[in-house]
Amino acid sequence: MNTLDININLKKMQASADDACRLMKVLSNRDRMMLLCQIGQGEKCVSELEECLDIHQPTLSQQLTVLRNEKLVETRREGKQIYYSLSSHVALAVMDVLYQNYCSK
């Protein structure tokens, strides 16, 4: 392997590490983790999330905005309701590992 290959691999590894750190930072917030757990089970509207998690405005909106900005969830509108679904297969895989180690006992 030549120096150019090592530099390219290092840059790719650093970029991947940055992406992983960004995801872990998002998951390090309990409200966001709980939201992803619920949304990961199937599409949910805001009122369903508020009711089942007991997270209220403005916290709910703030945390959903973070999840949207990080492209972990996507939305669709139906009338006045906004529905959230998980859009990141990486986040789903991490949530599965966390579930297996912390929730399935």
N, C-alpha and C positions, 0 to 999 in steps of 0.2 A: 504494500500500500504506500502510495507516495504522499508527500506533504499536502498536496491539494485535496486528496481524498480525505485525509484526516481532518483538515480544516472544514470541509463541506459537512462531514459527519458530525463534527463538533457543533457547528452552527445549527444543524438540524436537531441535534440532541438538546441544545440550549433552547431552541424554539419550542420543542415538545415539552421540556421541563417548565417553561413559562406557561404553556397552556394548562398543564397539570396543576401547577400552583394556583392559577386563576380559578380553576374548578374547585380545588380544595378550599380556597378562600371563600367561595360562595357557599360551599357545604358547611363551613365552620360556624354558620349562624343557625341556631336551633329552629327559628321560624321558617327560614328558607328550606332547611332539611325536611321539616314536617310538611311543608307545601309540596316539595318534590315527591315525598312518599305518597301523599294523597293523589297528586296528579299522575304519578307513575302507575297507579291502579286503574286509571281511566280518566277520560275528560271530565272536568269539573267546572262549574260556574263559580263566580266569586261568592255568591251567597252560600253555596254548598261548602266552600272552603272555610268561610267565616264561621259557619255553624259547627262543622265537624272538628275544627281545630281551635275554636275559641280565640282566634286572632282577629282583632277588630281594626277598623279604619283609625288612623291613617297607616298604621303599621302594615296591614295587609297589602295595601296599594304600593307602599314603598318596597316591600320585599318582592312582590310580583314584578315590579318594574326592574329590579335587579336581575331577576330570573329571565325576563324578556330581553334586557340589554345584553346579557351574556349568552343569549340564543339557546337557553336550556328549555324554554317553553315557547309555544306559539299560541296564538289566539284566533278565535273566530267569533264573530258577532251574530247573534240571533235575536232580533228585536232589540230590547234594552239589555239583554244578558250578554256577557262576555264569557266565553268558555276557554279554558286553558288545557293544553295537552303537552305532554313531554315531547321535545323535538331533538333531544341529544341522546344518541345511542350510547355514548361514552358515559354520560351522567346516569343513564339507566343501568349500565353494567356496574358502575361504582355503587349505586344504590342497592343493587342485588347483593353485592359482596357485603355491604354494611348490614343489610337485612339478615343475611345468613349468619353473621357473626354477633349481632346484637339483638335481633328481634325474634328469631325463630327458636330460641331456647325455651 
